[in-house]
């Protein structure tokens, strides 16, 4: 895969879907407007602040997801990142 322009391809952190005891939290029970977290898989050449391997938090309403070869990816613009945890 190649990521173009200022786009990011993110693998969402699935640990947010479970409690520490292992109970799965349904989408309806999650806090509204709570940002999601994921690890950047690929970053486009025009991304200024975010690089592959960084952790980003993002609003689920502003991104889209797709499953490619059995893996679910989140596609978003760099500007849709709410928080970046640098991995450098």
C-alpha positions in Angstrom: 0.0 0.0 0.0 1.0 3.6 -0.6 -0.4 6.5 1.4 -0.8 9.7 -0.6 -0.6 13.4 0.2 -1.5 14.2 3.9 -3.3 11.0 4.5 -2.7 8.5 7.3 -3.5 4.8 7.5 -4.0 3.8 11.1 -4.6 0.4 12.8 -7.1 1.1 15.6 -6.2 -0.1 19.1 -8.7 -2.8 19.9 -7.9 -2.9 23.6 -10.3 0.0 24.0 -13.1 -2.4 23.3 -12.5 -4.4 26.4 -12.4 -3.7 30.2 -9.4 -4.8 32.2 -11.5 -7.9 33.2 -12.0 -8.8 29.5 -15.6 -7.7 29.1 -16.3 -6.4 25.6 -17.8 -2.9 25.6 -20.5 -2.4 22.8 -20.3 0.7 20.7 -23.6 2.1 22.3 -22.0 1.9 25.8 -18.9 3.9 24.8 -18.7 7.6 25.7 -20.0 9.8 23.0 -17.3 12.1 21.5 -14.6 9.9 23.1 -11.6 9.9 20.8 -10.2 6.6 19.5 -6.6 5.6 19.5 -4.5 3.8 16.9 -1.0 3.3 15.6 0.0 4.9 12.3 0.7 2.2 9.8 1.5 4.5 6.9 1.8 8.3 6.5 1.7 10.2 3.2 4.7 12.2 2.0 3.0 15.6 2.8 2.4 14.7 6.5 4.4 17.3 8.6 4.0 16.1 12.1 2.9 12.4 12.1 5.1 9.5 11.0 4.6 5.7 10.8 4.8 4.2 14.2 3.3 7.2 16.1 0.2 6.8 18.2 -2.7 9.1 17.3 -6.1 9.9 18.9 -8.9 10.7 16.5 -12.6 11.3 16.3 -14.4 8.3 14.8 -17.0 10.5 13.1 -14.4 12.1 10.9 -12.6 9.1 9.5 -13.6 6.0 7.5 -12.6 2.3 7.9 -12.1 -0.5 5.5 -10.9 -4.1 5.8 -8.1 -5.1 3.5 -6.8 -8.7 3.5 -8.5 -9.4 6.9 -7.1 -6.3 8.7 -9.2 -3.3 9.5 -7.6 0.0 8.7 -8.7 3.6 9.5 -8.1 6.2 6.8 -7.9 9.9 7.8 -6.1 13.2 7.1 -3.3 14.3 9.3 -5.3 17.3 10.5 -8.0 15.0 11.9 -5.5 13.8 14.6 -6.5 15.1 18.0 -3.3 14.1 19.8 0.0 12.5 18.6 2.3 10.5 20.8 5.6 10.5 19.0 7.5 7.3 18.6 11.0 8.5 17.7 
